[in-house]
């Protein structure tokens, strides 16, 4: 990869990624040397469910929306791949088609490693197998957490937890306590991620506003008190 293809901020995001930063310098350099930079506009389609897997990607800027289509034909957002995160390796391992649609959310910059290069990296770096195994174990634990939350926590608790996670990944400090979530989200998107209706999420957000935990702006959320959100999330 030509290092000048990424901006300084984008390269810093990749280097600081919680998974990527723990790899050896030799492996990080080899991955970067094989990666190409792809810039996508908002809502640009990266891959579709059912397609063969051909790429492994790291998010350097923006986000990637992972979604599915319901039986009624409605697009449902499942999660967002945040900056510094790598994804797409599972289908490259098992050889099965992509399980979901992947779309750019906002202006997005990706590092893209083609399948032959991914396979070559695996053959030359045993470390990559172990690192990806740890990464997928973490994904599995997070999935179990989500399932547990859906079955044991009330919506208010799950919503507060989700807002805190978004603030950690996309938060922009605004003074001493305020944190503006940079990811543009409609309440419908939040509802889909939580397995709830938009109306119920709207009601809970109004309650958070009355309690002084958040401020709701058009397509944006501002965290006013992390402590209050933590208290709600722990219920």
Secondary structure, 3 states (H helix, E strand, C coil): CCHHHCCHHHHHHHHHCCCHHHCCHHHHHHHHHHCEEEEECCCCEEECCCCCCCEEEEEEEEEEEEEEECCCCCEEEEEEECCCCEECHHHHHHCCCCCCEEEEEEEEEEEEEEHHHHHHHHHHCHHHHHHHHHHHHHHHHHHHHHHHHHHHCCHHHHHHHHHHHHHHHHEEEECCCEEEECCCCCHHHHHHHHCCCHHHHHHHHHHHHHCCCEEEECCEEEECCHHHHHHHHCC
